[in-house]
Every structure is written in C-alpha cells, then in structure tokens.
Amino acid sequence: MKIIHVPCLEDNYSYLIIDEATKEGAVVDPVEPEKVLQIASDNGVDLKLVLTTHHHWDHAGGNDKIKEMVPGIKVYGGSVDNVKGCTNMVENGDKLSVGADITVLAIHTPCHTKGHISYYVTAKGEEDPAVFTGDTLFIAGCGKFFEGTAEQMYQSLCVTLASLPKTTQVYCGHEYTVKNLQFALTVEPDNAAIARKLSWAKHQRKSDLPTVPSTIGEELETNPFMRVDLPEIQGIVGQKSPVEALREIRQRKDKWRG
C-alpha cells in the first residue's frame, strides 16, 4: 500500500491510496480532481473509488467533476450525509476493497457532520494500517461540532478512533497541526510531548512538508480532545467528566485566536 498526499485549496489534503500489486487506487476527498488525476497518471494508477468523508464542499465538491473525468468511478459517502455525487452509500462497518490487497472499513464518526465517515485501511502484509479521518480527528485537534454534540465527538474520538491500533497512521483533512499544537499547550503547558511535536511541526512547515500522518498513539499523548478521560485533564479544565471536559476544550478552542 502506498499513500500519496495531494495538497488542495488553501490547507486541504486529498489522498491517493494505491495497491502497488495491481496499481489500482482510491482517492479520499478529491476536491481538485485535475490535480488528483495528474498525480494518479504520473504514478500509473487506475483510479476505481472515491472515498468521501463528509458532505462539506471542500471535501465532496470535486465528486461530480471526477465522475465526468473518470467514467464508471464509484463515489462512496455516508448514508445519512447527503454527499454530492455519491453513487454508493456506506454504513458503519461496511467493507470495500482496493486492488488485490487493500481493505477499507467504513467507520461512522459523527459530530462535525451527522453522517461523517472515517475510512480505516489495511493491507495484507506487515504494513501499519491507516485511517482517513476527514474533519473528525485532526493532528492534535478535532472538527467543530457543526451537526452534533460533545457526546458524539467523545464517542467518535475517544471510543471509536482511540480503539484502533496505536500504530495506525492518521491522515486528516486539513493542515492545521501547528495551530492545534499551540492551542494544546494552552491546555497542557507542561506536556513535553506536545512541545516536542510543535517544534517538529514548525520545522516541517518551514520546509514546506506535511505534518500528516500522525499515529493514534501520538494523538493519545498530544491531542487534548483525545486525553479527556484523564482525571488530570478534567481537573485542568474544571470539569468532572470526559464529555464535559471535551465540551469545555472545544468551547475554548472556538474562542481562541492564537
């Protein structure tokens, strides 16, 4: 399995997922189809699937165009998310395949949108799995609660995604990492792992390199939204439950101007 970042718009990422045995591929959130197809062509990839995380235009807005450009391509999206150009709706637990060796599991991760889907991707062999989290989980952050509740985001982040293997590579929808880590330090100023990762992330961006992927293990150490089960985090933000702590941290983030 090979994964290629495709920077789009101002700070979005699309991703190509390539089965190296067959050169068949899928693309996550191809908002700029021309760019995606050029990179697919450069790598000799036969694109078969579009995996849409959610209905917002900066993720689903290229679907109709890519269908015109690649006749017969299948466009997957969450069954309750009204995804533009969707040809195949997915439910939590549905499985898809890419080429001979790659399996994709659809995981319902609602809150940012009601039908948001994260895609958990595994390959035969020894490679680490990957999860494409759209705007539910960012590196050191999470999406705004546009269509859901703190309870839903807690379930999506701290139960569903946190239960994936710690080595799972996290590929999110935006390059927000530096700002997210700067905010994370306002919650946990003494967290050395956050400080280290911030220094690294700034260096990556200065070199015009992505900060993605992270891993589930790293997120559990550095992402305040995934650390709300810890009594010390609840204490820092003056709350007595994980959900209340998550709600409080999100409200702080919404007001924070960095």
C-alpha positions, -999 to +999 in steps of 0.1 A: +000+000+000+013+034-010-004+067+002+003+100-015-007+134-002-024+158-026-025+193-012-056+211-023-072+245-019-056+265+009-050+238+035-069+207+025-055+173+018-068+147-007-050+113-006-043+086-032-044+051-018-026+028-042-025-010-043+011-015-055+004-050-068-023-040-092-018-003-095-055+002-087-063+031-064-088+051-044-088+088-036-101+104-005-119+137-008-107+147-043-118+184-042-094+193-070-099+164-095-075+177-121-046+177-096-055+143-083-058+127-117-024+142-128-007+126-098-026+094-104-014+094-140+022+102-130+022+071-108+004+049-133-026+045-111-060+033-123-085+051-100-115+030-091-130+046-060-137+079-044-139+078-005-158+109+007-155+116+044-184+142+046-206+165+026-188+198+030-179+213-004-141+214+004-143+176+006-171+165-017-171+194-041-150+176-067-171+144-069-193+153-099-162+165-119-142+134-112-171+113-123-171+131-156-133+127-160-132+090-149-163+073-163-175+045-141-157+056-110-176+047-078-181+075-053-187+064-017-202+085+011-220+082+044-256+071+040-270+100+061-246+126+049-261+136+015-227+136-002-226+153-036-221+129-065-224+098-043-231+066-062-226+041-033-238+049+002-219+033+031-229+024+066-208+019+097-190-014+093-192-017+055-161-031+038-147-022+004-115-033-014-089-016-035-069-038-058-059-072-046-045-064-011-062-034+004-094-035+026-113-003+036-136-003+066-162+025+068-164+038+104-192+062+113-176+091+132-204+117+136-204+152+151-188+175+126-215+162+103-242+137+111-230+111+086-192+117+087-173+086+078-137+078+086-120+051+064-098+025+081-074+010+056-054-022+060-031-040+036-021-077+035+014-080+050+032-062+077+023-026+070+008-003+096-029+004+090-041+039+081-072+059+090-086+088+069-104+110+094-116+139+074-127+167+097-134+145+128-099+140+141-071+164+131-035+161+143-038+175+178-073+187+172-109+178+162-135+193+140-161+218+150-194+204+164-214+217+134-241+190+134-235+170+166-228+171+203-199+167+226-213+132+235-210+122+198-175+136+194-164+118+226-177+086+211-161+092+177-127+103+191-122+086+224-140+054+219-142+046+182-109+060+168-089+056+201-096+019+200-077+014+167-042+000+170-018+027+183+004+023+152-025+033+129-013+062+107-038+092+109-044+111+077-067+141+083-085+165+060-065+197+068-030+210+076-039+226+110-013+210+131+009+239+142-021+260+154-036+229+170-005+221+190-001+258+200-036+256+214-029+222+230-001+239+250-026+263+265-045+233+279-014+214+290+016+238+292+038+211+309+032+184+283+067+178+269+053+156+241+032+185+228+062+209+229+084+185+211+058+178+184+051+216+179+088+222+174+089+194+148+057+206+131+070+241+127+102+227+111+081+206+087+060+236+076+091+258+072+104+231+048+070+230+030+065+195+042+032+180+056+028+172+093+005+144+083+004+115+092+004+112+129-005+079+147-033+071+171-006+065+198+008+101+193-027+116+194-033+099+227-002+117+240-006+151+224-043+157+214-062+174+243-095+162+228-084+126+230-070+130+265-102+139+283-105+105+300-075+115+321-086+130+355-057+155+354-071+169+321-106+171+336-091+189+366-072+214+344-104+225+326-125+224+358-148+195+347-158+162+363-165+140+333-147+133+299-177+146+279-178+179+299-141+183+296-143+177+258-171+203+255-151+228+276-119+224+255-139+227+222-155+260+235-121+273+244-107+264+210-137+281+193-128+313+211-090+310+209-073+333+184-037+321+188 
